[in-house]
Amino acid sequence: MKKVILRIFTVTAFLATTSPAYSQFNIAKAIGGTAKAVKAFTITDAQMADYVKESVDWMDKHNPVLPENDPYTQRLRKLTAGITDAEGIPLNFKVYNVVDVNAFACPDGSVRVFSSLMDIMNDDELLGVIGHEIGHVLKRHSKNAFKNELLTGALKDAVASAGGKAAALTESQLGTLGQSLVSAKFSQKQENEADDCGYDFLVSKGKNPWGIVMSFEKLMSLEGGSGSKQSYIQKMFSSHPETQKRIEHMKKRCEKDGIARPTATAGKE
């Protein structure tokens, strides 16, 4: 069994008792640092790109990334075949072998899917989650959340003092930035925008957008067993009425476009 490391996100009780022995997702807690008043400075796109890359590299280094010959990775590669970019943003996909139920996409096009999420979803549902997360990237939600962390959080002094280049960050600071990528909270408006943008993205890649609806339905069916613990389910859905509206909206789009719901359940290969 892999060594259990520092845990920021807890997993649902359902998965904690039934999943194989994985690591827990690792992000270092910031050691010092309450948010301070915003200083009058800006950050360039080049600086943003540097900070995002450094943060993603840090997460990849400190979490178990499954190799290319692993069945989880092979399944993800097959599922995302032909999905190489999002409006010019190059995409790269990796699987973290962790117990937490999650997936996230970063402003640079890095998409990380957790093995425990793959365990509970079939291929159509999983593709729906990926499409939704990429929708946040295309609508610049992820970029804005990351930028806000840089400009208002505990890192702002380091960023401001670096001038025209990215500041050298500590392990703790990289963990803070990584957390902002993984656990960004989006408004209902942003979630709706990501749904629609993810729908358009999947259609543009020749994929069936019904997966978005199906992923919502799957997550809602599991929500009752999650208690009050933090999970991807709570991150995605802030209220049942809004979730039902999102499901109905996506259904209507599929039906209006004449797209058939998959009848055969795609297996977890």
N, C-alpha and C positions, 0 to 999 in steps of 0.2 A: 504493500500500500504506500502511495506517495505520502510524503511528510505533509501534515496539515500546517498551512502557513496562515499568516495574518488575514483575517476575513473582514471585509467591509460589508458585503452583501450577503444576507442569509438566504437560504433556499426554502422552498415550501416543505411542510412536514411530509407531504406525500413523497417527494423526491428524496428527502433525507433518509427515509427508511427503506427505499426500494432501489436507489441507484447503485451502480457498481462503485468501487472505490476510486474516486477521482480526487484531485487536489481541489482546494477552494481558491476562488479567484483572489489574486493578490494585488492590492494597491496599498502603498504605504500611507499612513496617516501623516498629515502635515503636523510638524511639531512647532508650533509657535505661530501663531498667526491668526488673529481675528481680522476680519475685513476692515480696511481703513478707508478714509475719504478718498475720492477719486482725484488724482492730480491731473493737471491739464497737459496731457501728452497723448500721442497717438501711436499706433503700431502699424507697420507696413504689411502688405500681403506677403512679402518675402520673409519678414520676421515671423509672421503667423505660420507660414509653411515650415520654417525651421523648428518652431516650438511643437507643432503637431507631429512632425516626423520624430523628433526626439522623444515625445511622449509615447507614441505608438511603439517605437523601438524599445523603450523601457518596459512597456507592458509585455511585449513579445519575449523579452529576455527574462522577465520575472514570473512568467506563467508557462505551464507546459503546453507548447505548441505541438500538435500531432504531426508526424512526418508524412511525406507524400504517399508512402505505401500503406498508411493506416486506413482501415475501412471507412472511418468517419470522413477523413480528408478526401478519399476517393469518391465517396457519395456527394460531398459538397462540390468537388470538381465536375462531376457529371451533371449535377443539378444546375450549375452556373456556366456550363459550356456555352460559349458565344457571348457571354456578358463580360465584356472587357473594359468598358468605359461607361461613364454617365455624363453625357453632354460634354465630352472631352476630358473629363476627370478619369484618369486610369484607375481601374479597380483591382484590388488584390484581396484574396479571401484566405483566411486561416481558421482552424478550429482550435479552441482552447479546451483541454481535457479537464474541466472543472465541474463541480456539482451545482453551481449556481445556474439558474434558468435565465439566460440573457442572450442578447445579440446587440451589436451596435455598429454604426458606420461613422467613420471619421471624415473631416473635411478634405483630407488628401485622398480619399477613396479606399482607405483600409477598412475592410469589413471583417469583423470577428464574430464567429458563431460559437456558442458554448455547446459542448457535447451533450449536456443534460437537456438542453432545449431540443436538440436533434433527436433525443430519445423519446420525447413525448409527441413529436410532430411527424406526419408523413411528408412526402416531398412537396406536394402542393401547398400545404400549410407553411412549411419552412420557407418556400420561395415567396410566399405572401409576406412573411416577416421581413425577409431580406429586401423585398421591393419597398416596403414601408420605411425601413431604416434608410435606404438609399434616397427615398423621397425627402427625408429630413436634410440630407446632404444637398440635394438639388435645390431645395428651397432656402438654403443657407442657414437653416435653423442651427445645425451643429456648429457651423463656423461662428455664428453670432454668440452662441453659448460659450464657446471656447474663448472668444475674444473678450467677453464680459469677465470671465475668470482672470484673464491676464490683466485687464485694466482696473478691476475693482477688488481683487482678492489679495491674499497675503503675498503674492508674487510681484505685485505692481512696482514695488520699490526696486527690485532687481531688474525688472524689464525697463523701467524708466532710466536707470543708471547706465544701461548698456548702450544707449545711443542708437546708432544705425545697425547694430548687429544683435543677435540673440545672446542674452546673458547666459553664463554658465550656471546651471541649476543644480541644486542638491538632489539627493535621492528623495528626500521628503517632498521637495517642490515638484519633482517629476510625478510623484504619486498623486499629489493634489491635482495636477493638470490631467493626469490619466483619469482620475475620478470624474472630472468635469466632462470628459468625453463619454464615459460609460453611463453615468447616472444623470445626464442633463434632463431637467424637467421642462416639458413643453406645455404650452397652453392648449386648450381645446381647439382653438383656431388653428394652431400649428399642427396638431395631430390630424385634423381634418385635411389640411393642406398636404400633409405627408401621405395620407391615404390616397388622395386624388393624384398626386404626383407619382406615387409608387405604382398606381394603376396604369397611368400613361407610360411609365418606364417599362413595366412588364410587357405591355402590349407592343411597345416599340421593339422589344427584343424577341417577340414571337412567343411569349409565355402567357399562360392562362391567368388572368387577374383574379379569378375566383378564389385563388389561394389566400388573398387578403381576408375575404369573408370567412373562409374556413379556419384561418389562424385565429381570428377573433372568437369564433365559436368554440374552438378547442380551449383557448385560454380561459374563456368564461366558464366552461364546464369544469375547469380545475380550480377556479377561484375559491370555491367554498372550502377547499381543503388547505388553503394557504394561511388561514388565520389572520393575524395582524402583521405577519412577517413581510419584510420587503422582498419584492420579486419583480420580474419583468411584467407580471400580470398587473400589479399595482401601478407600475410605471406607465403602462399603456392605457389603462382605464381609470379615470378619476371618478366616474359615476356610471351606474347601470343605464339610466335613461340616455345619456350621450352615447354610450357604447351601442345600444340598440339602434339609435339614429345612424351611427356610422355604418353598422351592418346593413341596414335597409338602404342607405345611400349607395353603398358599393354593389349591393344586389341589383338595384335599379339600373346602375350604369352597365353592369354585365348584360342584363336582359335587354336594355335598349340597344346595345351594340351587337346583340345576337350571339353572344358568347355562351356556350353551354357549360354548365357546371360539370366538373369531372365526375363520371359515374363510377369508375374503378379507382379504388384507393391506392395511391402510389405507395409502394412499400418502403420500408426503412432498410436500405440495402447495406 
